[in-house]
Amino acid sequence: MPKDLTNAAVLVVGTGVMGTGIAQVAAQSGHQVMLFDTRESAADNAMDKLSVTMDRLVARGKIRREEADLALGRMTPIGYLDEAADAGIVIEAVVEDLEVKRNLFASLEDIVPEDAVLATNTSSISVTAIAAGLTHPARVAGMHFFNPVPLMNLVEVVSGLQTDPDVAALVY
């Protein structure tokens, strides 16, 4: 298991409201962030929305232009999951469908390093059920963000039955 996620590259899968918010928070916290979505152009569109969001934050005096530019520079839309081979943590924010989440994590097991954390943003599906059948279910945890992500200083960390306690502690 990873020792530290402080400087880990983050893969956010799903670029709807939640995924975009998660990407923003991660990038503003200093992480390199990759955004992926199966919908064509969705990750690029999310970047456009994030640019507008950053401009608004600068205009309101919430952040400096340099901070906004640095955060935007840390985010990269990707077209294929294979491009995220160096991700230290994956946070999925896809449709609330057990099979979709299971299939996603099964695919990612062959792409990201064995010590990468696989986190689900679900609030309604069992983390244990999502991790079932994976080669390394101990690295799966729930990382449930609250909407709107950039304004809510709250993340619920949920362990599954097989989640390694060290993984839960890292996510926390």
One Martini backbone bead per residue (centre of mass of N, CA, C, O) as a GRO file, in nm:
protein
  172
    1MET     BB    1   0.100   0.033   0.016
    2PRO     BB    2   0.085   0.344   0.039
    3LYS     BB    3   0.237   0.602   0.236
    4ASP     BB    4   0.151   0.851   0.037
    5LEU     BB    5  -0.074   1.124  -0.106
    6THR     BB    6   0.033   1.417  -0.125
    7ASN     BB    7   0.174   1.372  -0.443
    8ALA     BB    8  -0.044   1.239  -0.592
    9ALA     BB    9  -0.184   1.128  -0.859
   10VAL     BB   10  -0.503   1.211  -1.007
   11LEU     BB   11  -0.793   1.025  -1.088
   12VAL     BB   12  -1.085   1.135  -1.258
   13VAL     BB   13  -1.398   0.969  -1.291
   14GLY     BB   14  -1.593   1.186  -1.402
   15THR     BB   15  -1.741   1.514  -1.533
   16GLY     BB   16  -1.929   1.616  -1.353
   17VAL     BB   17  -1.998   1.788  -1.083
   18MET     BB   18  -1.831   1.609  -0.893
   19GLY     BB   19  -1.571   1.557  -1.058
   20THR     BB   20  -1.501   1.856  -1.101
   21GLY     BB   21  -1.479   1.929  -0.802
   22ILE     BB   22  -1.259   1.727  -0.731
   23ALA     BB   23  -1.048   1.833  -0.928
   24GLN     BB   24  -1.027   2.116  -0.813
   25VAL     BB   25  -0.938   2.044  -0.524
   26ALA     BB   26  -0.686   1.884  -0.602
   27ALA     BB   27  -0.541   2.109  -0.763
   28GLN     BB   28  -0.548   2.325  -0.529
   29SER     BB   29  -0.368   2.107  -0.350
   30GLY     BB   30  -0.128   2.010  -0.580
   31HIS     BB   31  -0.237   1.812  -0.781
   32GLN     BB   32  -0.225   1.596  -1.024
   33VAL     BB   33  -0.481   1.590  -1.287
   34MET     BB   34  -0.701   1.351  -1.422
   35LEU     BB   35  -0.951   1.348  -1.679
   36PHE     BB   36  -1.232   1.119  -1.716
   37ASP     BB   37  -1.454   1.022  -1.991
   38THR     BB   38  -1.675   0.848  -2.200
   39ARG     BB   39  -1.764   1.109  -2.297
   40GLU     BB   40  -1.739   1.298  -2.548
   41SER     BB   41  -1.566   1.590  -2.443
   42ALA     BB   42  -1.614   1.606  -2.130
   43ALA     BB   43  -1.329   1.678  -2.024
   44ASP     BB   44  -1.299   1.937  -2.187
   45ASN     BB   45  -1.554   2.075  -2.077
   46ALA     BB   46  -1.459   2.076  -1.785
   47MET     BB   47  -1.219   2.264  -1.832
   48ASP     BB   48  -1.386   2.505  -1.922
   49LYS     BB   49  -1.544   2.531  -1.654
   50LEU     BB   50  -1.293   2.563  -1.472
   51SER     BB   51  -1.196   2.826  -1.598
   52VAL     BB   52  -1.444   2.990  -1.519
   53THR     BB   53  -1.428   2.941  -1.219
   54MET     BB   54  -1.149   3.069  -1.177
   55ASP     BB   55  -1.226   3.350  -1.281
   56ARG     BB   56  -1.437   3.403  -1.059
   57LEU     BB   57  -1.247   3.375  -0.815
   58VAL     BB   58  -1.071   3.612  -0.899
   59ALA     BB   59  -1.291   3.835  -0.925
   60ARG     BB   60  -1.371   3.782  -0.603
   61GLY     BB   61  -1.093   3.732  -0.438
   62LYS     BB   62  -1.031   3.420  -0.354
   63ILE     BB   63  -0.802   3.420  -0.575
   64ARG     BB   64  -0.524   3.415  -0.749
   65ARG     BB   65  -0.418   3.399  -1.065
   66GLU     BB   66  -0.180   3.207  -1.009
   67GLU     BB   67  -0.349   2.986  -0.873
   68ALA     BB   68  -0.535   2.928  -1.110
   69ASP     BB   69  -0.314   2.856  -1.316
   70LEU     BB   70  -0.193   2.623  -1.156
   71ALA     BB   71  -0.445   2.448  -1.136
   72LEU     BB   72  -0.497   2.423  -1.441
   73GLY     BB   73  -0.205   2.300  -1.499
   74ARG     BB   74  -0.279   2.025  -1.330
   75MET     BB   75  -0.491   1.973  -1.555
   76THR     BB   76  -0.590   1.669  -1.748
   77PRO     BB   77  -0.722   1.554  -2.021
   78ILE     BB   78  -0.833   1.225  -2.105
   79GLY     BB   79  -0.905   0.949  -2.342
   80TYR     BB   80  -0.744   0.728  -2.166
   81LEU     BB   81  -0.675   0.524  -1.906
   82ASP     BB   82  -0.373   0.457  -1.981
   83GLU     BB   83  -0.279   0.762  -1.907
   84ALA     BB   84  -0.302   0.666  -1.575
   85ALA     BB   85  -0.045   0.486  -1.475
   86ASP     BB   86   0.049   0.711  -1.230
   87ALA     BB   87  -0.168   0.678  -1.034
   88GLY     BB   88  -0.233   0.697  -0.678
   89ILE     BB   89  -0.537   0.799  -0.729
   90VAL     BB   90  -0.879   0.704  -0.755
   91ILE     BB   91  -1.179   0.889  -0.848
   92GLU     BB   92  -1.508   0.803  -0.861
   93ALA     BB   93  -1.794   0.978  -1.061
   94VAL     BB   94  -2.021   0.785  -1.146
   95VAL     BB   95  -2.265   0.611  -1.197
   96GLU     BB   96  -2.516   0.448  -0.996
   97ASP     BB   97  -2.354   0.149  -1.074
   98LEU     BB   98  -2.219  -0.137  -0.991
   99GLU     BB   99  -2.106  -0.249  -1.265
  100VAL     BB  100  -1.960   0.003  -1.353
  101LYS     BB  101  -1.767   0.018  -1.110
  102ARG     BB  102  -1.643  -0.262  -1.131
  103ASN     BB  103  -1.536  -0.239  -1.421
  104LEU     BB  104  -1.355  -0.002  -1.375
  105PHE     BB  105  -1.171  -0.126  -1.152
  106ALA     BB  106  -1.083  -0.369  -1.319
  107SER     BB  107  -0.938  -0.201  -1.534
  108LEU     BB  108  -0.745  -0.041  -1.337
  109GLU     BB  109  -0.575  -0.279  -1.225
  110ASP     BB  110  -0.410  -0.286  -1.517
  111ILE     BB  111  -0.292   0.023  -1.487
  112VAL     BB  112  -0.240   0.082  -1.208
  113PRO     BB  113  -0.083   0.060  -0.943
  114GLU     BB  114  -0.099  -0.162  -0.676
  115ASP     BB  115  -0.084   0.104  -0.466
  116ALA     BB  116  -0.333   0.219  -0.560
  117VAL     BB  117  -0.609   0.400  -0.497
  118LEU     BB  118  -0.961   0.308  -0.481
  119ALA     BB  119  -1.219   0.546  -0.518
  120THR     BB  120  -1.548   0.612  -0.406
  121ASN     BB  121  -1.834   0.845  -0.432
  122THR     BB  122  -2.039   0.690  -0.305
  123SER     BB  123  -2.370   0.676  -0.112
  124SER     BB  124  -2.532   0.379  -0.208
  125ILE     BB  125  -2.287   0.181  -0.238
  126SER     BB  126  -2.111  -0.079  -0.160
  127VAL     BB  127  -1.779  -0.122  -0.115
  128THR     BB  128  -1.775  -0.428  -0.107
  129ALA     BB  129  -1.922  -0.470  -0.379
  130ILE     BB  130  -1.719  -0.318  -0.557
  131ALA     BB  131  -1.461  -0.504  -0.466
  132ALA     BB  132  -1.573  -0.745  -0.573
  133GLY     BB  133  -1.339  -0.943  -0.762
  134LEU     BB  134  -1.086  -0.824  -0.701
  135THR     BB  135  -0.750  -0.856  -0.661
  136HIS     BB  136  -0.742  -0.563  -0.473
  137PRO     BB  137  -0.969  -0.485  -0.231
  138ALA     BB  138  -0.793  -0.328  -0.009
  139ARG     BB  139  -0.781  -0.046  -0.202
  140VAL     BB  140  -1.082   0.004  -0.134
  141ALA     BB  141  -1.272   0.314  -0.103
  142GLY     BB  142  -1.453   0.559   0.043
  143MET     BB  143  -1.507   0.904  -0.111
  144HIS     BB  144  -1.740   1.117   0.008
  145PHE     BB  145  -1.863   1.381  -0.137
  146PHE     BB  146  -1.995   1.706  -0.118
  147ASN     BB  147  -2.241   1.924  -0.232
  148PRO     BB  148  -2.028   2.140  -0.313
  149VAL     BB  149  -1.710   2.056  -0.312
  150PRO     BB  150  -1.555   2.343  -0.281
  151LEU     BB  151  -1.754   2.419  -0.015
  152MET     BB  152  -1.717   2.134   0.122
  153ASN     BB  153  -1.554   2.034   0.428
  154LEU     BB  154  -1.639   1.720   0.327
  155VAL     BB  155  -1.541   1.373   0.390
  156GLU     BB  156  -1.639   1.045   0.348
  157VAL     BB  157  -1.506   0.758   0.501
  158VAL     BB  158  -1.518   0.422   0.356
  159SER     BB  159  -1.524   0.095   0.449
  160GLY     BB  160  -1.472  -0.215   0.369
  161LEU     BB  161  -1.423  -0.536   0.459
  162GLN     BB  162  -1.130  -0.525   0.279
  163THR     BB  163  -1.015  -0.275   0.380
  164ASP     BB  164  -0.738  -0.131   0.445
  165PRO     BB  165  -0.656   0.060   0.711
  166ASP     BB  166  -0.431   0.222   0.560
  167VAL     BB  167  -0.612   0.329   0.337
  168ALA     BB  168  -0.813   0.481   0.511
  169ALA     BB  169  -0.598   0.665   0.639
  170LEU     BB  170  -0.505   0.799   0.377
  171VAL     BB  171  -0.776   0.918   0.296
  172TYR     BB  172  -0.808   1.076   0.570
   0.00000   0.00000   0.00000
